[in-house]
Amino acid sequence: MAGGMESCLAYTIQTQLNTMIQLTPIEIAATSQQYLANVVENLCQGFCATGSIQPTGGVNYTVVEQNTNGTVTTVTVNAAATVVYKPKNSCRSVVKQFTEQFKVAFVGAANAVPTIAITTLNTQITPENEKCCNIAYAVSLATPITITATFPA
């Protein structure tokens, strides 16, 4: 059993490098940017993509860093995700937590530091990386997000 656990842990560490976030622009304006943010994460164990018990979870988006240089403000956004899923042939659920980051930028008045706000809508979780027999080895967490910059008057 220990050998199986070690190989599972090694696989988890390896696949964590494959986590990715895709940003699809919905609407981009001077002080507001809307995206469909899709975080895809590989899982250590597969789950039944057509089963009655599907993964649950969500993504929390927060501002990690904000840097204003001249008229450009660069914002680093952290996406902290949690997925709870039941692996195939298992009687208990597994919790997987992971993070990803991305950057956006706003242009305003010289040296004006804006206040940044992030709002989200509901996250949709879907199976990814399906193999034979409807076993999925990854999840996709798609969340519409809006990032707003409010510049001082």
N, C-alpha and C positions, 0 to 999 in steps of 0.2 A: 504494500500500500504506500509506503514512503516513496518508493521509486516513481509511482504514478503521480504522486503529489508534486515531487520535484520536477518532473517533466511538464506538468501543468503550469507550475510557477514559472519555469523557464519560458514556456510558450507565451504566458501572459506578459512577461517583461518584454519579450521580443515584439509582440503584436502591439504593445502600447505605443511603440514608435510609429505604428501605422494609423493611429488616430488622426483623423483629419476633420477640418471644418470647411464647408463650402458656403460662400456668400453669393446669393443671387440677388442682384439689385431689383427692387420693386419700384422705388421712387427716390430720386436723389435731388435735393434742393440745397440752397445755400446754408441753411441752419438745421436741416432735418434729413436723415438718411434712413430709408426703410429697406430691409433685406429679408430674404428667407434664409435663415442660418441653419444649415444642416450639418450636424455633428454625426460622424459615422465612426463606430468603435467595433473592433474585432473582439470576440469573446473567447475565453479559454475553452468553454464547452458549448456544443451546439444545443439548440432547443427546437422543438417542433413548430415550424412556421405556420402550420394550419391547426394547431391544437386550440383547445378552448381556453387555456391559460396562456396569455401573451405577456411579454415584458411590460413593466410599468416604470415610471421614473419621470425625470424632467431635467431641465437645464437652468441654472441661475447665471445670468449675465451681469457682470459688475465692471466698473472702471478700475483698472489696476494702476494705470499711469496716464498722466496728461502732461504734455510738454508744448509750450508756446514759444515759437522762435519767429520774431517779426510778425508777419500776418498769418502764419500757419500754425494751427494747433493740431498736434498728433495725439490720438487717444488710443491706448492699448486696452482692449476689452478681454476679460477672462470669461470663459464659458466653463462652468463647473457642472458636470453632469453626473447623475446617479441613475443606474439601471438595475432593476430587480427582475430576475428571470429564473425560470425553473428548467435546468438542463434536462435533456432527454434521459429517461430511465433514472431520474433522481426523485427522491421524495421530499427534498427541501429546496428552498429558493437560495439563490446566490445574489449578493449585492456587489456591483462593480461601480467604482467611482473613478472619474478621470477628468482631466482639464485640458483645455485647448485655448489658445489666444489668437487674436487677430487685431489689426490696426485700421483705423479710419482717420481721415483728416478733414478739418474745417478751415476755411479762409475767412478772416475777419479784419477788423481794424488793427493797425500796428500795435503790438504788445498788449492787446486786449485779451484777457484770459476769460474764456467763457465757462459757464456752469454746464456740465454735461449730465444728461438724464437718459436712462434706458428704460423703455417700456416693452413688454412682450405680450403676445397672445398665447393661446394654448399650444403646447408641444404635441406633435403627432409622432408616435413611435411605430416604426415598421421594421420587419425582418429584412436583413441584407445578407449577401454572400451565401445564398442558398445552394446546397449540394443535393445529392440524390436523396430520395425519400422525404423531401420537404424539410430537411434539417438546415436551419440557419445558423451561421457562425459569426454574425455581426448584427448590430442594430443601427438604425438611423433615427436621430431625434431632430425633427424639423420644426423650427420655431420662427414665426414672423416677429421681427424685432424692429424697433424704431429708436434711433440714436439722435438726440436733439442737443444742439449747442445754443445756449442763451448768452449772448454777448452783452457786456455792460453798456448802459446808455451813454 
